[in-house]
Amino acid sequence: MDILGATLRICVDDLERAVPFYERLAGSRALRFERGGVQAAAVGCFLLMSGPESELEALRKVAATIAVKDVEEAHRVLTELGAHIVAGPVTTPGGRNLIAMHPDGTVYEYVDRNA
């Protein structure tokens, strides 16, 4: 399985206040979007999220987003290694993803860009 990188997921109270800090830190502009009532900004390796606590509660359980070449391959490898697949693989507007709990209990999102 090819791991291409990771994105750190950060829940913030005030997205507008947080974005300039992370833009300067990462040296790049934020790519903003909304999903399910949550406002998000991708800045370098950071994904900032802000919204209703009911939505953020579930998002906080995912430690990081891991970019992979192929989610189907990630699914196979993770299953072979004893990970529990919580959700997916499913197709999203940005590609495919799955949520997996590693044997140590840590939950990660795996994504690819294969539409």
Helices and strands as residue ranges (DSSP letters): E 3-11, H 15-26, E 31-35, E 38-43, E 46-50, H 53-59, E 62-68, H 71-80, E 84-92, E 95-101, E 107-112
